[in-house]
Amino acid sequence: MPKGSDLLVAALENDGVDRIFGIPGEENLDVVESLRNSKIELVLTRHEQAASFMAATHGRLTGKPGVCLSTLGPGALNFSTGAAYAHLGAMPMIIITGQKGILSARQAKFQIVDVISSMKPITKMARQIVSASSIPTIVRDAFRVATEERPGPVLLELPEDIAAEEAEAELVPSHPIDIPVAHPAAIERAAAMILRAKRPLIMLGAAASRPRATGELGGFVQRTQIPFFTTQMGKGTVASGTNLYMGTAALSERDYVHEAIDRADLIIAIGHDTIEKPPFFMGQADQKVLHIGYMPANVEQVYYPDAEVVGDLGPTLKLLADKLDGKLPNAGALLHLREHILNRVGDRAGEDRFPVTPQRLVRDVRRVIPKDGIVCLDNGMYKIWFARNYRTYVANTLLLDNALATMGAGLPSAMMAAMLYPNRRVMAVCGDGGFMMNSQEMETAVRLKLNLVVLVLDDSAYGMIRWKQAVDKFADYGMTFGNPDFVLYAQSYGATGHRVEAVNDLEPTLDRAFAAGGVHLVVVPIDYSENTRVLVDELRAKVTGPAFGPAA
């Protein structure tokens, strides 16, 4: 008879799992043995947190849950940050943790933590498996819960005696589940609002990036010819190369894109999720907000839409576009602002200063990454610059976290992207602080023979907090540190290290690294003085000029 662990692995295979990321422990040994005899690859990482980031990114990029595995207690708790990352970011993921036997207690409370209770607030579901024969049903339910809107992580705790228990059970087949299309009355109401608008503007948010959603979004924008901007996590859902792209809301207010946002009398918020830092603040008397999403809007102090259209985004937007096609004479009323906005955001991208400025960094990265290449950001000051300045042409090709906004996720996310898309250029962009939080995964990347470039921005500090410390007039204290020799550090893992020592060397160094294949670390010093010059002084002082006169 099969064991519980055999039923678990068979159920995972039944749901299409081909890889599991993690660090097994004593309590997982039956599961490891069952994996050894399966088609599923066990990808051993150097820290559980990295495994959870990889599993979450699998869910983000494919729409299908990634799976991670750990032992009990300390290993399971190391999944907490990854669980929160997936929970806030709406990434489907299955977390499997071990536990001591529950039918006897031969080791008393050694290493036992109530993992279920600790993880319930940061997962969609957390449950302990208490019977081997129930495993196929529980696994199938876990995948369903993880993928249904709003997607997120599910935790299954498998005690070692249940894993070893013999039992028989039938696998539960999966079946397609279609999300309902929005109610016709809601579509009619939304169409009427858009038809009345004199200065409409589309906003594409985090939920618009779901793999199943992106196909119809471009069609809606093109058919209505309404200009659009994106939130940070909505970048790429419609190609920013189109002449309707107005920019990305990297800040909440006063940036150049807000000249269009503030003038809009109707903002059509598609897929907005308030887990993102607010892309704008509501409250203007003459401005309405229409929420279109898989889920009803979360009413917040900064977001309380005037109407909602709730349903499957793709077919819902198609039905809405059918009612608007060719009937919007005011669709492009805000487009006269576009050239000035994009020119100001792209200002000084060619500057030759060294250490490199953020604008030059983003420009050079964009030049070496093809349209379908993937850039995965860790969290730091550079994230704002990439959100503002990096143009995207394909959905989910700039992976950044504007939800939990955790450090340490950039390298594991890029590793997952490189595994899924081995023939596309993939780059991790990390600050020196964030990189060192999971830098041990360089060994994992080399062992897996990935093609990956890791760009480390060296300022020997937790740069974003240090900058905010200065902006808020606090003393410069407690945010600086020393770094290893990153070139030697990369080489010690079997990767190739490069140090950029002149501004004009950055682009060719990155290009050569990609051309060579394998794992490369490129370290470049960065000059963050532009943070204050642009994001504080320039935006605070900018005066509405002729380009920003009354909307046409």
Disulfide bonds with the S-S distance in Angstrom:
none
